[in-house]
Amino acid sequence: MLGTQSHRVKLWTPVLDWEKRQDGTILVWRKDKLGPYPKRLNERLIHWAQEAPERTWMAQRDESGDWRRVTYREALDKVRRIGQFLLDLGLSSERPVIILGENSIEHALLALGAQHVGIPSAAISPAYATLSTDYQKLVDIAQQITPGLIFTDDGNVFQKAIDAAFDPMIPVVYARNPAAGRKGRTFMFDDLFGQEVTAAVDRAFDATGPDTVAKFLFTSGTTGSPKAVIQTQRMLCSNMEMVADCYAYMREEPPVIVDWAPWNHTASGNKVFNLVIYNGGTFYIDNGKPTPALISETIRNLREISPTWYFNVPAGFDMLVQAMRQDTALRDNFFRDLKVLMYAGAGLAQHTWDALGELSVQALGYRVPMGTGLGATETSPFSLYCTEPQDRPGNVGIPAAGITVKLVPFDDKYEIRLKGPNITPGYWRNPELTAQAFDEEGFYKLGDAVRFAVPDDPTKGFYFAGRTAENFKLMTGTWVAVGQLRAQLVDQFGGLIRDAVITGENRSELGALVLPFMPALRALLPEADRELPDEEVYRHPAVRKALAEKLAEHQKTAVSSSNRVMRVMIMTEPPRFDKGEVTDKGSLNQRAILRNREALVEELYGSGEQVITAG
């Protein structure tokens, strides 16, 4: 029997209470109160610069492959100098900082330097500049927040987008490869440290407080222009106290993090980035990605650094499982110091869940706990989390301390809404959208549906039941819970697919456009065929036979037309970021894909040779 690590890791000890109203609405909250938290996040940076000045705060590989490190003492000094530079430029919440680039030490220092003196920053998805051709989303962002400074880590990569989307008189700071001949002022990143720090920095820091705007995070823009979500100091600090309450061991053991997820997303840009500062830990920037081309860099880092807490998306965990099965040194180093695993971004398949448990037992003799939660850009994001041992993935847990959950009946599930100090006050310069986001009692409407893990018992947590906007009806009028069905289908296909888009609105039966997991499909082929181009792999009889068999097994377990997929087709063209079909974290947008690929859906319901059925 698999062992458990639950007794070895200090986590929260929550006490829940709840109330059911006459209209069926349920309120759930924590009786144990949220602990005190600072007025501003950089108080924790100052604390650790005093308590552990020579501890590494952040590290990133340099061109030679060695780790370039910044200590807490060095970080605070650089942050204060950057703050002086930004004050001298006259920046403010009306003229914030745009950060356009990948995760980097420079990116981190600039964001904290701006935050230190009350100037918001906005980390923008690099894909808006590198995958887009019209740069329209960057133009929309520039109009929304009217930046006063742009930082980019590489002028060669981002200059064309900067010239197309931003006023040429806006100053630009470059980490490398500055553009020549710009009308506006240009600086190299090291120029930010040239000024002597004056009393103005301390005055600006003291003037910040819980309601100060720390940063803007943009929604993915999958249904239009990206929206600037206000992130206040109260949101960030209260959320970090919620996280520290949950992962209580971090108060005694500063976390070691190896993380690739982009900082323009709330998951890493808020939660992971800030939990390191809050608890005096060390952040190793992973320049890998959960893709076949870049996973090798993640593996390289994890062979060397053993994290104490680790996050990835399901596709990333699938690739790590495959690598650890072939490399026991990687497996043993990855699990050596690990206390908790977390997945998010999509549903995790049961076989991946089981494999991670088995690998941890092989490495340690016990199972490292794995969980997920529920949150959003608007919630900082940490809101619900599951720490109770589970035998399968999917439970998003219970509310964090300080949060009240409101469950509104929705079909046979509940729409979930949240209230707490971690919730955004709204969208920058958009009162109409702000008003639409909250209900009459001030609860933020996530747009997600959940169902009880155990009927009528909130203490056992909840299962994610999809985005309310994604669900649709069949021709018969039967509702389809898309999120739940997508997760089931990925699980039942046993690693052959990594995600799916469910089709069938106003049709008689369900179908799915599936995203293949190419390593698993190639493994089905005879040795002589494993180097075939992807297009030929998709059509190979062995692949089609395996997918048809998995589809038949799925259909046998389905209990109704609302969860029985009758036909599938491989989506050979990957989801496009510039069309809003996928975020740069890898999460699919069901509605956007269906809207953009109507012809593909029609082909799925035809009799084309690419359609796979069970019969």
C-alpha positions as CSV (number, residue, x, y, z in Angstrom):
1,M,0.0,0.0,0.0
2,L,1.3,3.5,-0.9
3,G,2.5,5.4,2.1
4,T,1.5,9.0,2.8
5,Q,3.4,12.1,3.7
6,S,0.5,13.9,5.3
7,H,1.9,13.4,8.8
8,R,5.3,14.6,7.7
9,V,4.3,18.0,6.3
10,K,2.8,20.8,8.4
11,L,-0.3,22.2,6.6
12,W,-3.3,24.1,7.7
13,T,-5.8,22.8,10.3
14,P,-9.0,24.5,9.0
15,V,-12.4,24.7,10.8
16,L,-15.3,25.3,8.5
17,D,-18.8,26.6,9.1
18,W,-21.7,27.1,6.6
19,E,-25.2,28.2,6.1
20,K,-27.9,27.2,3.7
21,R,-30.5,29.8,2.7
22,Q,-34.1,29.2,1.7
23,D,-33.4,29.8,-2.0
24,G,-30.8,27.0,-2.0
25,T,-27.8,29.3,-1.9
26,I,-25.0,28.1,0.5
27,L,-22.4,30.2,2.2
28,V,-19.2,28.5,3.4
29,W,-16.4,30.2,5.5
30,R,-13.5,29.4,7.8
31,K,-14.2,29.8,11.6
32,D,-10.4,30.1,12.2
33,K,-9.4,33.6,11.3
34,L,-6.8,34.9,8.8
35,G,-3.7,35.9,10.6
36,P,-2.2,39.4,10.4
37,Y,-0.4,40.4,7.3
38,P,1.8,43.5,6.3
39,K,0.5,46.6,4.7
40,R,2.8,46.2,1.7
41,L,4.6,43.1,0.3
42,N,8.1,44.7,0.3
43,E,8.0,44.8,4.1
44,R,8.9,41.1,3.8
45,L,11.7,41.9,1.4
46,I,13.1,44.3,4.0
47,H,12.6,41.7,6.7
48,W,14.6,39.0,5.0
49,A,17.3,41.5,3.9
50,Q,17.9,42.1,7.6
51,E,17.3,38.5,8.9
52,A,19.0,36.5,6.1
53,P,20.9,39.1,4.0
54,E,23.2,36.6,2.2
55,R,20.5,34.0,1.4
56,T,19.8,33.7,-2.3
57,W,16.5,35.3,-3.2
58,M,16.6,34.6,-7.0
59,A,18.8,32.7,-9.4
60,Q,18.9,32.4,-13.1
61,R,21.3,30.6,-15.5
62,D,23.7,32.9,-17.3
63,E,25.1,32.3,-20.8
64,S,27.7,29.9,-19.5
65,G,25.0,27.8,-17.8
66,D,26.1,28.8,-14.2
67,W,23.6,30.2,-11.8
68,R,23.6,33.9,-11.5
69,R,22.4,34.7,-7.9
70,V,21.0,37.7,-6.2
71,T,20.8,37.8,-2.4
72,Y,18.2,39.4,-0.3
73,R,20.6,42.2,0.7
74,E,21.5,42.9,-2.9
75,A,17.8,42.7,-4.0
76,L,16.7,45.4,-1.5
77,D,19.6,47.7,-2.5
78,K,18.7,47.3,-6.2
79,V,15.0,47.7,-5.6
80,R,15.6,51.0,-3.7
81,R,17.8,52.3,-6.5
82,I,15.3,51.4,-9.1
83,G,12.6,53.1,-7.1
84,Q,14.7,56.3,-7.1
85,F,15.1,56.1,-10.9
86,L,11.3,55.6,-11.5
87,L,10.5,58.5,-9.1
88,D,12.9,60.7,-11.1
89,L,11.0,59.9,-14.3
90,G,7.7,61.1,-12.7
91,L,5.9,57.7,-13.0
92,S,2.7,57.0,-11.1
93,S,-0.4,54.8,-11.3
94,E,-1.5,57.0,-14.2
95,R,1.8,56.3,-16.0
96,P,2.9,52.8,-14.9
97,V,5.7,50.5,-16.1
98,I,5.1,48.0,-18.9
99,I,7.3,44.9,-18.6
100,L,7.6,43.0,-21.9
101,G,9.7,39.9,-21.8
102,E,10.3,36.5,-20.3
103,N,10.8,35.8,-16.6
104,S,14.2,37.2,-15.5
105,I,16.0,38.7,-12.6
106,E,15.8,42.1,-14.2
107,H,12.0,41.7,-14.7
108,A,11.7,40.7,-11.0
109,L,13.8,43.6,-9.7
110,L,12.0,46.2,-11.8
111,A,8.6,45.0,-10.7
112,L,9.6,45.1,-7.0
113,G,11.3,48.5,-7.5
114,A,8.2,50.0,-8.9
115,Q,6.0,48.5,-6.2
116,H,8.4,49.8,-3.5
117,V,7.6,53.4,-4.4
118,G,3.9,53.0,-5.2
119,I,4.2,52.7,-9.0
120,P,2.3,49.9,-10.6
121,S,3.8,47.6,-13.2
122,A,2.2,45.4,-15.8
123,A,3.9,42.3,-17.0
124,I,2.6,41.6,-20.5
125,S,2.6,38.2,-22.2
126,P,5.5,38.1,-24.6
127,A,3.3,36.2,-27.0
128,Y,1.4,39.4,-27.7
129,A,4.6,40.6,-29.3
130,T,6.1,37.5,-30.8
131,L,3.1,35.5,-32.0
132,S,0.8,38.4,-33.1
133,T,1.2,40.1,-36.4
134,D,-1.0,43.2,-35.9
135,Y,-0.1,43.7,-32.2
136,Q,-3.7,44.8,-31.5
137,K,-3.7,43.5,-28.0
138,L,-0.6,45.5,-27.2
139,V,-2.3,48.6,-28.7
140,D,-5.4,48.0,-26.5
141,I,-3.2,47.5,-23.4
142,A,-1.3,50.8,-24.1
143,Q,-4.6,52.6,-24.4
144,Q,-6.0,51.2,-21.1
145,I,-3.1,51.9,-18.8
146,T,-1.1,54.7,-20.6
147,P,2.4,53.5,-19.7
148,G,5.2,55.9,-18.7
149,L,8.0,53.4,-19.2
150,I,8.6,50.2,-21.1
151,F,11.1,47.5,-20.1
152,T,12.1,44.8,-22.5
153,D,14.7,42.1,-21.9
154,D,15.7,42.0,-25.6
155,G,15.4,44.7,-28.2
156,N,16.0,42.3,-31.0
157,V,12.9,40.3,-30.1
158,F,10.5,43.0,-29.0
159,Q,11.4,46.2,-30.7
160,K,9.1,45.8,-33.7
161,A,6.1,45.3,-31.4
162,I,7.2,48.3,-29.2
163,D,7.4,50.5,-32.3
164,A,4.0,49.3,-33.6
165,A,2.0,49.5,-30.3
166,F,3.5,52.3,-28.1
167,D,4.1,56.0,-28.4
168,P,7.6,56.5,-29.7
169,M,8.3,59.1,-27.0
170,I,7.8,56.6,-24.1
171,P,11.2,55.8,-22.5
172,V,12.4,52.3,-23.0
173,V,14.8,50.3,-20.7
174,Y,16.7,47.4,-22.3
175,A,18.3,44.4,-20.6
176,R,20.2,43.8,-23.9
177,N,20.2,44.7,-27.6
178,P,19.0,48.3,-27.4
179,A,17.4,49.9,-30.5
180,A,19.2,52.6,-32.2
181,G,17.6,55.9,-33.4
182,R,14.5,56.0,-31.1
183,K,13.0,59.4,-30.6
184,G,12.3,58.7,-26.9
185,R,14.9,58.2,-24.3
186,T,16.5,54.8,-24.0
187,F,18.4,53.3,-21.0
188,M,20.2,50.1,-20.3
189,F,19.1,48.2,-17.2
190,D,22.3,49.0,-15.3
191,D,21.5,52.7,-15.7
192,L,18.7,52.2,-13.2
193,F,21.3,51.8,-10.4
194,G,23.3,55.0,-11.1
195,Q,21.3,57.4,-8.9
196,E,22.0,57.8,-5.2
197,V,18.9,56.8,-3.1
198,T,17.3,59.9,-1.5
199,A,14.8,60.3,1.3
200,A,12.1,60.4,-1.5
201,V,12.3,56.6,-1.8
202,D,11.5,56.1,1.9
203,R,8.7,58.7,1.8
204,A,7.2,57.1,-1.2
205,F,7.4,53.6,0.4
206,D,5.8,54.9,3.7
207,A,3.0,56.5,1.6
208,T,2.0,53.1,0.2
209,G,-0.6,51.0,2.0
210,P,-3.2,48.3,1.6
211,D,-5.2,50.2,-1.1
212,T,-2.1,51.1,-3.2
213,V,-2.2,49.6,-6.7
214,A,0.8,47.2,-6.8
215,K,0.4,46.0,-10.3
216,F,-2.0,45.3,-13.2
217,L,-2.5,41.7,-14.5
218,F,-4.3,41.3,-17.7
219,T,-6.9,38.7,-18.4
220,S,-6.1,36.5,-21.4
221,G,-8.3,38.4,-23.8
222,T,-9.8,35.3,-25.2
223,T,-13.2,37.0,-25.6
224,G,-11.9,40.4,-26.7
225,S,-9.3,42.9,-25.5
226,P,-7.2,42.0,-22.4
227,K,-8.6,43.6,-19.3
228,A,-6.4,45.2,-16.7
229,V,-7.2,43.6,-13.3
230,I,-6.2,45.9,-10.4
231,Q,-3.9,44.1,-7.9
232,T,-3.7,46.0,-4.6
233,Q,-1.2,45.6,-1.8
234,R,-4.0,44.3,0.4
235,M,-4.8,41.6,-2.2
236,L,-1.2,40.4,-2.5
237,C,-0.4,40.5,1.3
238,S,-3.6,38.9,2.5
239,N,-3.2,36.2,-0.2
240,M,0.3,35.4,1.0
241,E,-0.9,35.0,4.5
242,M,-3.6,32.6,3.2
243,V,-0.8,30.7,1.4
244,A,1.4,30.6,4.4
245,D,-1.5,29.3,6.5
246,C,-2.0,26.5,4.0
247,Y,1.6,25.5,3.5
248,A,2.4,26.1,7.1
249,Y,5.8,24.3,6.8
250,M,7.1,27.2,4.8
251,R,7.1,29.4,7.9
252,E,9.8,27.1,9.4
253,E,11.5,26.0,6.1
254,P,12.0,28.7,3.6
255,P,10.7,27.4,0.2
256,V,13.0,26.4,-2.7
257,I,11.1,26.9,-5.9
258,V,12.0,25.9,-9.5
259,D,9.4,27.5,-11.7
260,W,8.8,28.2,-15.4
261,A,5.3,29.6,-15.4
262,P,5.0,33.2,-16.8
263,W,4.8,36.1,-14.4
264,N,2.2,37.8,-16.5
265,H,-0.2,35.1,-15.1
266,T,-1.5,35.3,-11.6
267,A,-0.5,31.7,-10.7
268,S,3.2,32.4,-10.9
269,G,3.4,36.2,-11.1
270,N,1.5,36.5,-7.8
271,K,1.4,33.2,-5.9
272,V,4.7,31.6,-6.6
273,F,6.7,34.8,-7.0
274,N,5.3,36.3,-3.8
275,L,5.4,33.2,-1.6
276,V,9.2,33.1,-1.9
277,I,9.5,36.7,-0.7
278,Y,6.9,36.3,2.0
279,N,8.7,33.2,3.5
280,G,12.3,34.1,2.8
281,G,12.8,31.4,0.2
282,T,14.8,31.0,-3.1
283,F,13.4,31.2,-6.6
284,Y,15.2,29.4,-9.4
285,I,14.0,30.7,-12.7
286,D,13.4,27.8,-15.0
287,N,13.7,28.9,-18.7
288,G,12.2,25.6,-19.8
289,K,8.6,25.0,-20.8
290,P,6.3,22.0,-20.8
291,T,6.8,21.5,-24.6
292,P,8.8,18.9,-26.4
293,A,11.3,21.5,-27.5
294,L,12.0,23.1,-24.1
295,I,11.2,20.4,-21.4
296,S,14.9,19.4,-21.5
297,E,15.8,22.6,-19.8
298,T,13.3,22.0,-17.0
299,I,14.8,18.5,-16.6
300,R,18.3,19.9,-16.5
301,N,17.3,22.2,-13.7
302,L,15.4,19.6,-11.7
303,R,18.4,17.2,-11.9
304,E,20.4,19.9,-10.0
305,I,17.9,21.7,-7.7
306,S,15.4,19.9,-5.5
307,P,12.3,22.0,-4.9
308,T,10.4,21.9,-1.7
309,W,7.1,22.8,-3.4
310,Y,6.5,22.3,-7.1
311,F,3.9,23.4,-9.6
312,N,3.2,22.4,-13.2
313,V,0.4,22.0,-15.7
314,P,-0.7,18.5,-16.5
315,A,1.2,18.4,-19.8
316,G,4.3,19.3,-18.0
317,F,3.8,16.6,-15.4
318,D,3.2,14.0,-18.2
319,M,6.6,14.9,-19.7
320,L,8.3,14.8,-16.3
321,V,6.8,11.4,-15.5
322,Q,8.1,10.1,-18.8
323,A,11.6,11.5,-18.1
324,M,11.7,10.3,-14.4
325,R,10.8,6.7,-15.5
326,Q,14.0,6.7,-17.6
327,D,16.2,8.6,-15.3
328,T,16.3,7.6,-11.6
329,A,18.8,10.3,-10.7
330,L,16.3,12.9,-11.9
331,R,13.5,11.2,-10.0
332,D,15.5,11.0,-6.8
333,N,16.7,14.6,-6.9
334,F,13.3,15.9,-7.8
335,F,11.6,14.2,-4.8
336,R,14.5,14.6,-2.3
337,D,13.3,17.7,-0.6
338,L,9.8,17.9,-2.0
339,K,6.9,18.4,0.4
340,V,3.9,19.3,-1.8
341,L,3.0,18.9,-5.5
342,M,0.5,21.2,-7.2
343,Y,-1.2,21.0,-10.6
344,A,-3.5,23.5,-12.3
345,G,-4.4,24.9,-15.7
346,A,-6.3,21.8,-16.8
347,G,-7.6,18.5,-15.4
348,L,-5.0,16.0,-14.4
349,A,-5.4,12.4,-15.7
350,Q,-5.6,9.6,-13.2
351,H,-2.7,7.8,-14.8
352,T,-0.5,10.9,-14.2
353,W,-1.7,11.2,-10.6
354,D,-0.9,7.5,-10.0
355,A,2.5,7.7,-11.7
356,L,3.6,10.7,-9.6
357,G,2.6,8.8,-6.5
358,E,4.4,5.7,-7.5
359,L,7.6,7.6,-8.4
360,S,7.6,9.4,-5.1
361,V,7.3,6.1,-3.3
362,Q,10.2,4.7,-5.3
363,A,12.3,7.7,-4.4
364,L,11.3,8.3,-0.8
365,G,9.3,5.3,0.4
366,Y,6.1,7.4,0.8
367,R,3.7,9.4,-1.4
368,V,4.2,13.1,-1.7
369,P,0.8,14.8,-1.4
370,M,-0.5,16.4,-4.5
371,G,-3.3,18.9,-4.7
372,T,-5.0,21.6,-6.7
373,G,-7.2,24.6,-5.9
374,L,-9.4,27.2,-7.5
375,G,-8.8,30.9,-8.1
376,A,-8.5,33.6,-10.7
377,T,-6.6,36.7,-11.6
378,E,-9.2,38.6,-9.8
379,T,-8.6,36.6,-6.6
380,S,-4.8,37.1,-6.3
381,P,-5.3,33.9,-7.0
382,F,-5.2,31.6,-4.0
383,S,-8.8,31.0,-2.8
384,L,-9.6,27.3,-2.4
385,Y,-7.1,24.5,-1.9
386,C,-7.2,20.8,-1.2
387,T,-4.7,19.4,1.4
388,E,-6.7,16.3,2.4
389,P,-5.3,13.0,1.0
390,Q,-7.2,12.0,-2.2
391,D,-7.2,8.9,-4.3
392,R,-7.9,10.7,-7.5
393,P,-7.4,14.2,-8.9
394,G,-10.0,17.0,-9.2
395,N,-10.9,18.1,-5.7
396,V,-10.3,21.9,-5.5
397,G,-10.6,21.9,-1.7
398,I,-12.0,24.3,0.8
399,P,-11.8,28.1,1.2
400,A,-8.7,29.7,2.6
401,A,-8.9,31.6,5.8
402,G,-10.6,35.0,5.4
403,I,-12.6,33.9,2.3
404,T,-16.4,33.4,2.2
405,V,-17.6,31.1,-0.6
406,K,-21.1,31.6,-2.0
407,L,-22.6,28.7,-3.9
408,V,-25.6,29.5,-6.1
409,P,-27.6,26.6,-7.5
410,F,-26.8,26.2,-11.2
411,D,-28.4,23.2,-13.1
412,D,-27.3,20.2,-10.9
413,K,-24.2,22.1,-9.7
414,Y,-23.4,25.4,-8.1
415,E,-21.9,28.6,-9.5
416,I,-19.2,29.7,-7.1
417,R,-18.6,33.3,-6.0
418,L,-16.0,34.7,-3.5
419,K,-15.6,37.5,-1.1
420,G,-12.4,38.3,0.9
421,P,-9.5,40.7,1.2
422,N,-7.8,39.0,-1.7
423,I,-10.5,40.0,-4.2
424,T,-9.8,42.8,-6.7
425,P,-11.6,46.1,-6.4
426,G,-12.2,45.9,-10.1
427,Y,-10.9,46.6,-13.6
428,W,-8.7,49.7,-14.3
429,R,-10.7,52.5,-15.8
430,N,-13.7,50.2,-16.6
431,P,-16.5,50.7,-14.1
432,E,-19.0,48.9,-16.3
433,L,-17.0,45.7,-16.4
434,T,-16.3,46.0,-12.7
435,A,-20.0,46.3,-11.9
436,Q,-20.8,43.2,-14.0
437,A,-18.2,41.1,-12.1
438,F,-19.9,41.3,-8.7
439,D,-23.3,40.3,-7.4
440,E,-25.6,42.4,-5.3
441,E,-23.9,41.2,-2.1
442,G,-20.4,42.1,-3.4
443,F,-19.3,38.5,-4.2
444,Y,-17.0,38.2,-7.1
445,K,-18.4,35.9,-9.8
446,L,-15.7,33.5,-11.0
447,G,-17.8,32.0,-13.8
448,D,-16.9,28.5,-12.5
449,A,-19.2,25.7,-11.5
450,V,-18.5,23.2,-8.7
451,R,-20.1,20.2,-7.1
452,F,-19.7,18.8,-3.6
453,A,-17.1,16.0,-3.3
454,V,-19.5,14.5,-0.7
455,P,-23.1,15.7,-0.9
456,D,-23.9,18.5,1.5
457,D,-20.5,18.3,3.3
458,P,-18.3,21.4,2.5
459,T,-15.5,20.0,4.7
460,K,-14.7,17.4,2.0
461,G,-14.2,20.0,-0.7
462,F,-15.6,20.5,-4.1
463,Y,-14.9,19.2,-7.6
464,F,-14.5,21.6,-10.5
465,A,-17.5,21.2,-12.8
466,G,-16.5,23.5,-15.7
467,R,-16.8,27.1,-16.8
468,T,-20.4,28.1,-16.8
469,A,-19.9,29.9,-20.1
470,E,-18.5,26.7,-21.7
471,N,-21.4,24.5,-21.0
472,F,-24.0,23.9,-23.7
473,K,-27.2,21.9,-24.5
474,L,-27.6,19.1,-27.0
475,M,-30.5,19.1,-29.4
476,T,-32.5,17.2,-26.8
477,G,-32.1,20.1,-24.4
478,T,-29.7,18.1,-22.1
479,W,-27.0,20.2,-20.5
480,V,-23.3,19.1,-21.1
481,A,-20.8,19.9,-18.3
482,V,-17.8,20.6,-20.6
483,G,-15.0,20.9,-18.0
484,Q,-15.8,17.7,-16.3
485,L,-16.2,15.8,-19.6
486,R,-12.9,17.1,-20.9
487,A,-11.1,15.9,-17.8
488,Q,-12.8,12.5,-18.0
489,L,-12.0,12.0,-21.7
490,V,-8.3,12.9,-21.3
491,D,-8.0,10.5,-18.4
492,Q,-9.8,7.7,-20.3
493,F,-7.6,8.0,-23.3
494,G,-4.7,7.0,-21.1
495,G,-2.1,9.6,-22.1
496,L,-2.7,9.5,-25.9
497,I,-4.3,13.0,-25.8
498,R,-3.4,16.0,-23.6
499,D,-6.6,17.9,-24.0
500,A,-9.9,18.0,-25.9
501,V,-12.5,20.5,-27.1
502,I,-16.0,19.2,-26.7
503,T,-18.5,19.7,-29.6
504,G,-22.2,19.1,-30.0
505,E,-24.1,22.2,-29.2
506,N,-27.6,21.9,-30.7
507,R,-26.6,18.6,-32.3
508,S,-27.8,15.1,-31.5
509,E,-24.5,13.7,-30.2
510,L,-21.2,14.8,-28.7
511,G,-17.8,14.9,-30.5
512,A,-14.3,16.1,-29.6
513,L,-11.4,17.7,-31.3
514,V,-8.4,16.2,-29.4
515,L,-4.9,17.5,-28.9
516,P,-2.5,14.6,-29.3
517,F,0.4,13.8,-27.0
518,M,2.9,13.0,-29.7
519,P,5.4,10.9,-27.6
520,A,2.6,8.5,-26.7
521,L,1.3,8.3,-30.2
522,R,4.7,7.6,-31.7
523,A,5.3,4.9,-29.1
524,L,2.3,3.0,-30.7
525,L,4.1,2.8,-34.0
526,P,6.4,0.0,-35.2
527,E,10.1,1.0,-34.7
528,A,10.5,1.7,-38.4
529,D,7.7,4.3,-38.5
530,R,8.6,6.3,-35.4
531,E,10.4,9.1,-37.3
532,L,7.4,9.7,-39.6
533,P,6.2,13.3,-39.9
534,D,3.4,14.2,-37.5
535,E,0.8,14.3,-40.3
536,E,1.5,10.7,-41.2
537,V,1.5,9.7,-37.5
538,Y,-2.0,11.0,-37.2
539,R,-3.2,8.9,-40.1
540,H,-1.2,5.7,-39.2
541,P,-3.5,2.7,-38.7
542,A,-1.9,1.8,-35.3
543,V,-2.8,5.3,-34.0
544,R,-6.3,5.3,-35.4
545,K,-6.9,1.9,-34.0
546,A,-5.7,2.8,-30.5
547,L,-7.8,6.0,-30.5
548,A,-10.9,4.1,-31.7
549,E,-10.4,1.5,-28.9
550,K,-10.1,4.2,-26.2
551,L,-13.2,5.9,-27.6
552,A,-15.1,2.6,-27.4
553,E,-14.0,2.1,-23.7
554,H,-15.1,5.7,-22.9
555,Q,-18.5,5.0,-24.4
556,K,-19.0,1.9,-22.3
557,T,-18.6,3.9,-19.1
558,A,-20.8,6.8,-20.2
559,V,-24.3,6.8,-18.6
560,S,-26.0,9.3,-20.9
561,S,-25.8,11.3,-24.1
562,S,-24.5,14.3,-22.1
563,N,-21.2,12.5,-21.3
564,R,-20.8,10.1,-24.2
565,V,-18.5,11.3,-27.0
566,M,-19.3,9.5,-30.2
567,R,-16.6,10.7,-32.5
568,V,-13.2,12.4,-32.3
569,M,-10.7,14.0,-34.7
570,I,-7.1,15.0,-34.0
571,M,-6.7,18.8,-34.2
572,T,-3.6,18.8,-36.4
573,E,-3.1,22.6,-36.3
574,P,-2.2,23.6,-32.7
575,P,-4.3,26.1,-30.9
576,R,-3.3,29.7,-31.7
577,F,-2.5,32.2,-29.0
578,D,-3.1,35.2,-31.3
579,K,-6.6,33.9,-31.9
580,G,-7.4,33.6,-28.2
581,E,-7.5,29.8,-28.4
582,V,-4.9,29.1,-25.8
583,T,-3.1,31.0,-23.0
584,D,0.7,31.1,-22.8
585,K,0.3,28.7,-19.8
586,G,-1.4,26.2,-22.1
587,S,-5.0,26.4,-21.0
588,L,-7.5,26.0,-23.9
589,N,-10.4,28.3,-24.5
590,Q,-13.2,26.0,-25.7
591,R,-15.5,28.8,-27.0
592,A,-12.7,30.5,-29.0
593,I,-11.6,27.3,-30.7
594,L,-15.2,26.3,-31.6
595,R,-15.8,29.9,-33.0
596,N,-12.6,29.9,-35.0
597,R,-12.8,26.3,-36.3
598,E,-16.4,25.9,-37.5
599,A,-15.3,24.1,-40.7
600,L,-13.3,21.6,-38.6
601,V,-16.4,20.9,-36.4
602,E,-18.5,20.4,-39.6
603,E,-15.9,17.9,-40.8
604,L,-16.0,16.1,-37.5
605,Y,-19.7,15.5,-38.0
606,G,-19.3,14.5,-41.6
607,S,-17.9,11.2,-42.9
608,G,-14.4,12.3,-43.7
609,E,-11.4,10.0,-43.4
610,Q,-10.0,11.9,-40.4
611,V,-13.0,11.2,-38.2
612,I,-12.5,8.4,-35.7
613,T,-15.4,6.4,-34.3
614,A,-15.7,3.4,-32.1
615,G,-17.5,1.3,-34.7
